[in-house]
């Protein structure tokens, strides 16, 4: 995430959504993070989603991303490029999405 263009060659002005695969090392598990630049939110798609402790550990694992992205966006002038007011340097709200396909631990299908 540097400069005026995304690696695909698109301008940041044209980008509203980023999909980011994230490996949570403590859980030895991958999740998909959807960063919405228009609403400034993070949605987490976790096929091993469980209530309680697992979700709390996923949130903890993404805490640094929720803090780092606003700092990086400000550093590369993303808000100027998108011609909008910065939301401030606050952690981005993280929502763990429900009602998505689930897998049993160990499934690779």
N, C-alpha and C positions, 0 to 999 in steps of 0.2 A: 504494500500500500504506500506507494511513493508517487509524488508528482501529480500531474494533471490527468494521466491516463491509467486505467486498469491494465494489467498485463495482457489482457485480450485485445487491447487497442481501443477499447471504448473509453469515452470521457466519463469521469466521475459524475458529471452533470446528467448523464443518461442512465446511471445505475441507481436502482432503488432497493435492490435485494442482493445480499451476499449469502451464499451457502458455504459453510465452513465445517469440514469434518474435524472433530476434536477427539484426541485420545486422552482419556482420563486415566493416568498411570496408576493411581492408587486403586482404582476399580478394575484395572486391566480391561477397559471397555471403551468402545467408540460410540460417540453420539453425533448427530448432525445438528449444527447450530445455524439458524436462519436469522441473519441480521437485517432488520428492516430499517433502512436509512430514512424513510419518510416518517415513520412513527417513532423511530429511535427506540426499538425494542428488540429483545432477543427471544426467539422461540427455540426450544430444545426438543428434538425428536429422538426419543430413547426407546429402542425396541425391547429393552429389559426393564422398562419402567415398573416400579413397584411403589406402593405407598410407603410413607415413613422414612426410615433411615437411608434407603438407596437414593431417593429423591433429594434428601438433604445432602448427601455426599456428592451428588451430581451438581447441585447448586454451589457447594463449597469449591468444587473443582473448576467451576466456570467463573468464580468470583473475580479472578485476576483478569479474565477476558472482559468482563463487564466494566471493569475499572480502566483497563488499558485502552480499549477502543476509543472512548471519548478523548483521551489524551492524544492518541495518535491522530484522530480526525482533526483536532484543533491544530496539531503540529503541521499537517499537510494542507491546512486551510480548506478542508472539505466543506465547511459551512459557507465560506466565501464562494467556492465553486458552485455549490447547490443554491446559492442566493437565499439563505435562510438564517434565522437567528440561531446561534448555538444554544443547546439546551443547558449549557453549563457543564462543568466538569464533575458530573455525578455518575455513579455507576448506572449502567443501563438496566432497566427492569428485565428480569429473567423469568420466563414462563415455561414450565415443563408441560408440553402438549399432551392431552389425554385423547383417548379414543383413536389410537393409532395401532397398526399391527404390532403384535408382541411376539417375542420368541422366548423359549425356555432357555435358561442359562446353559451354554454349551452348544446350542443349535448353531449351525452355520448355514442353514438354508434361508 
